Amino acid sequence: MTEKILTRNVGVTGSATIEVYEQRGGYQAFRKALTMAPEAVAEEVKKSGLRGRGGAGFPTGVKWGFMPKDSPKPRYLIVNADESEPGTFKDRLLMEHDPHLVLEGTLITAHANRAKMAFIYVRGEFVRPIRILERAVAEARARGYVGANILGSGTDCEVIVHSGAGAYICGEETSLMESLEGSRGYPRLKPPFPAIVGLYGCPTTINNVETLCNVPFIVARGADWFLKIGRDAKNTGPKLYCMSGHVKKPGVYEFPLGADLMMLINEAAGGIWKADRKLKAVVPGGASAPVLTADECRDLPMDFDSLMARKSMLGSAGVMVMDDSVCMVRALERILRFFAHESCGQCTPCRIGMDWIHRIVKRIETGGGQEGDCETVLDVCDRMIGKTICVFADAGALPAISFVTKFRHEFDDHIRAGRCTLPEA
């Protein structure tokens, strides 16, 4: 794929303004969607095979189909822009450089789901993206794209940009709804699922920013066009990969879903940053994804199914590259420090377990490790996975298991020597 799709406006002067967006074909897909029945729009997205880009990879059109057709209650759309996963910054790029693409995808999705109110829930620390999105909504309202009787079509849709409270857990969709309602961001038990009992107890669809940015192109060019992009029929369309860590050119790169990991590292991101360093490990999908060794990175398509087969996950495609100077004990301690801090505390296995495994790994890192510490970490992780309301506990436990098992010798060396035994970087 040589054509840039999701990032086509990035770098264009004035890309955040509605004038430039319309000059480059913006809102034409929305105009087309308004002439289509909502069910026809949803069916085209379903046919395209678009999978959610927020982490779970669930088929978007199928998710839309869960909305009840006969409910008398209002319907809501929530755009999950609470991008808080360490190593991930793709949604921020889209919001800052192409806010009207985000908004057009939101409006089309609202139409497809018959939602008259859409909330864009943005991470609270993203002050600049929030201001840019608010300006974009005002511009779109002035053009008649937002509000009552949009472009004389009889369709209504209000869009509200909501600033989050700076909690990682609010990226989980039920916590996000609790936060929107003014409550503490605690995850809800499921079922019932948001499509049936969501925001304010009403049917609700929740999608990620990058997911919805694909929708205008599917409507404009058709599902068959979208199906031709990507590795296979189960992994279709363009994908944004966030490259960070020990690479020469960190940044966001657009390729078809299923791009080769080593190509992303060596070509797109310019390779390992220093000539005398070698690749040691990669976290492929943000901090919650199990780590991969250098050998596991060979011949690896970056898509949902290929990474699952390697017992990791694509997640948010936050690719964090580590060279051979990295102490894996210290790297895990940093990751677990984040998760221990961000646990909402609602579930005991997560609240106690996350803090416990962090304390043990920190003890190993600071020279106080004891024989049996690794076994304790693995045991506590086993008691966390699948035993809480949401998957936050899994998000901390799975990386811990992968680091300890794949780099066990470094943890053992730390414990025996009472310090890091790697050469000084």
N, C-alpha and C positions, 0 to 999 in steps of 0.2 A: 504494500500500500504506500504509494508515494504521495497521494493527496492527504493533506491534513484536514481532518473533519472537526473534531471537538476543539482543536486549538487553532483553527483557521484564522481567527480574529486576534489571537495573541500576538502582540507586537505591532499591530496596526494602530496608527495614530488615531486617537479618539474612539477606540473600540468600545469604551464603556458608555458611549452616548447613543441615543436612539437614532440620531441622524445617520451616523456611520453604519449602525447595525442594519437599518432599513436599506441603505444604499447597497449593502452587500447581501441583500436578499432576505433580511430578517423579517419575521412575522408573516411571511408568505405561507409557511406551513400552517400557522395558526388560522389564517384566513381560509385555507383549504379544509382544515379540520372542522371549522364552523359550518361548512356545507355538508359535512358527513354526520351520520347518526353516531352518537357516542359509542354504541356497540361496534360499529364498523371501525372506528379508531382503535378501540381496545383489541379487536380481532387482528388488525394489522400489526400491532405491537406484539401480540401473542405469536403470530406467525413468524415474526422476525427472529424469535429465539432470544431476544434481549434478556440478559440475566442481571440481577441487581448488582451494582458496582460498590455497594457499601460494605460488603464483606461476606454476606451469606451466599450470594450468587443464586438466589431463588428467581425463577422465571417471572419477569415483570408482568406480562400479560395474564399469566395464570393468577398472580396475586390480585390484580385488578378484578378478576372474575369472582373473587370471594365476596365482593360487595353485594349485599342483598338487593334484589331487584324490586321488592315490594314493600320495603320499609318506609313508613310515613315520616321517619325522623330526618333531620337535616344530614347531609353528607359532608365530610371534611376531607381535605387533602393536607398532609403535612410533608414538607420537604425537609429531610434530615440534613442540615448543614452544620451539625455539631461535630466538625472534623477534629477529633482530639486524639486519635491514635498516633503514638510516637512513630515518626518516620513517614508520616503521610501529610501531603500538602497539595494534592491535586484539586480538591474542591475549592480551596482558597484561590488558586490560580484562576479557575473559571469564574468565581464570583467577582474577583477584582478586575479581570480583563475582558470578560464577556457576560456581564450581568443580565443582559437582555436575552441571551441564549438560555440562561437559567430560568428566566421569567417566562419565555415562550414555552419551554418544556413544561413548566408548572401550569400554565394556562391550558395547554392541550390536554395534559393529564387530568386536570380538573374537569374539563369538558367530557373526556372519555369516561370519567367516573361520576358524572352528574353532580359534582361538588360545587357549591356556590361560594365556598369560603376556603382559601388556601393560606396556610401558615408556613413561612420559611423560618425555621428555627436554627439560628446561627450561633456558633460557639461564642460565648460572651467576650473572649479575648480578641475576637476578630473585629475590632472597632472600625477599621478602614473598609473591609468588605460590607459591613452592616450599612455604613453610610452610602457606599456605592449602590447597594441593592435598594435602599430607600429612595435614592435619587432616580434609579431606573424605574421603580414602581410609579413614582410621580410622573415621569416622562410618559410611561405607557398609559397611565390614566388620562393624561392630557390628549393622547392620540386616540382614546376610545377603546383601548385594548383591555382595560381593567375597569370594573364597575358594573352598572346596570345596563342591560340591553346592548351588549358589546357589538359594535359595528352594525347595529340594527338587526342583529340575528335573533334577538329574544333570549340570548344566553347571558346569565349574570355570573360574575365571579369577582369577589373582593380578595385582595392579597395583602397579608400583614407580615412584615418582617419583625421577627421576635428575637431579642437578644437573650441567650441562655445565661445560666448562672455560673458557668465555668466549672461544671462537673463532668468528668469523663463518662460517668454512668448514664448521663442523659443522652448519650448517643444510642443507648438501647431504647427501642421504640416505645415501650410502655413507660419507662422512666421519663422519656421526653414528654409524653402526654401528661403525666402527673405534674411535671414542671410547668407545662403550658397552662394547666388548670390552676396553678398557684400553689401547689403542694410541694413537699419535699420530693426530690427525684428518686423515689423507690420503685423498683420494677414491680409489675403486677403479675399475678399468677395467670397462666394461660392453659386451657381456655377459660373464659371466652377470648377470642382473638380480636384485634383492633378492627378488622373488617366488619365485625358484628357489633361489638361493644367497645368503641374506641374513645375518642375525645368527647368529653361531656356525655358519655354513654351512647354516642351515636356512631354509625358506620364511618370508618376512617381508613384511608389508604395512606401509607407512609413509604416514601421513596427517597433515595440518596440523590444528591445534586448531580453527580456524573451520570447516574442512571437516566434522569430526566433530560439531561442535555442531549442524549441520543434520540429522544422522541421526535423532535422536529425533523430530523433527517429521515427517520423512518416514514413519517407521514409524507414528507416532500418527495422522497425517492422510491419508497415502497419497500416492503419486507424482503422481496427477492433480492434487491440490491444489497440490503444489510446482511443477508445470509451468505453472500459471497465474500464477506470480510471475516477473518478469523480462522482458527485452526480447523474446526469441524462444525457440524450442525448443532452441537451442544455448547459451543464456545464461539459465539458470533459477535461481529461488530468491532469497532475500534476500542482501544483501552489506553488509559493514562497510567504510566508507571512512574513512581516517585523514586528517584535514584539518589541515595545519600551515603555518607560514610567515606571510606577510603577510595574514592574515585576522583579522577581529574576534573570531571565536569558534572557535578551534582545538579539535579534539576528534574523537571517533569518532561517525560518523553511519550509521544503518542505512536503506538504501533497496533497492528491487529492483535486481538486477543489470542494469546498463544505464542507470542514472540519468544524466541530462544533467550534464556537467561544470560548465557555467556555473551551473546551478541549485545544485549542491553548493557552489560558491564564493560565489555572491551571496545565496542564500537560507539554506541550511543553516549555512554558516560566516559569514554576516553581511556578506560582501563584503570588498573591500580595506580594510585597517585604517585608512588615512588618506584623507581626502576628496580631497586634492590629488595622490594617487598613482594610477597606472593599472597594469593587469595587463601584465606583460612576458613571463613564461614560467611554465610549470608542468611539474614532474616528476610524471607521473601514477601511477607504480607503485613508489615507493621509489627509492633512489639509483641502482640499476642500470638504470632505465628511461630510454631516450632522451628528452631534453627536448622540450617542445612550445612553439612561439611562441604569442603571444596569439591570432593569427589562426587557428592550428590548433586552438585550444580551442573554437571556435564550433561549435555543432551536433554535439557529440561525445558519443555514449553511452559511458558508462564500463563497457565489457564487454570480454571477451577479443578478440573478432573485430574490433570497431570500432577498438580501439587498434592492433591488428596492421595494419589497413588504413592507419592513419596512421604506420606504421613506428615505433611505440613499443610499450608493453605495459602491461597492467593490473597484472601482478606481484602484489604484496601490497596494492595499492590505497593505498599511502602517497603521498597527494597533497600535494606541496610547492609552495606558491604563492609566486611572486616578483613584486614590484612593480618599477616602472621605476627605482628607486634602486639596484637590484642590479647589481653588476659581475659579468658572466658569467665573466670570467677567474678572478676570486677564487672564485666559486661552484664552478667546475670544479676548481680547485686543492684546495678543501676535500673534494670528493668523491673525487678521486684520491688524496689523502693517506690517506683511510680505506682504500681498496682496496689501495694499496701496502703499508700496514701489515698488512692482514689476509690477504694472499696466503700460502698455506701453504708455497710454495716448492718444491713437488714437480716442477712442470713449468717448464722453462727459459723458454719464451715468456711465461709469466705472471710468474714470479719476476723476470726481467730487464726485460720489457716494461712491467709495471705501474710499477715504480720509475722507469723511463726516462721514460715520458710524464708522470709526476708531476713529476719534476725539471725537465723542459722547461717545463711550464705554470707551475710555481713560479718559474722563472727569468723568464718573461714577466711574471708578476704583480709580481715584485720589481724590475722595471726593467732586467733584463739580457737581454731578448729579442733574438733575432737573426733576420734575414731567412731564411726557409726553415724556421723552427721549426714552423709550422703543418703544413707538408708532411711534416716528420719525424714529428710526432705521428700524422698520418693513416696514414703508411706503417707505423709500428710497430704501430698498432692493427690494420691489415690482416694483419700477421704474427702477431697474437695470436688473432684470432677463429677458432674452430673448430679450433685446433691444440693443444689441451690435453686432459687427461683429463676435467675437468669444465668447466662453463661460467663459472667464476669470471673467467677472462680476458676473456670476452665481456661480463661484467657491468661491467667497468671500461672496456673499449674502446668499447662502444656509446654510453654517455653522452659519452665524450670526442669521438667522431666527431660526434655531434649538436650538442654545444656549439660546436665549432670551425667546423662548416659553417654552422649556422644563425645564429651570431653572429660570423662571421668578421671583420666590421668592428671589433668591440671588441678582438679579439686583435691585429689589424693596428695599430690606434691605440695599444695598449699598447707594441707593439714600436717604432713610430716615435717616440712621445713619451717612452718610457722610464718611463712611469707610467700610472696610471688617468686617463682623460680625462673621466670622468663627474663631474657636479657633486657636491659634498659633500652627503651625505644629511642 
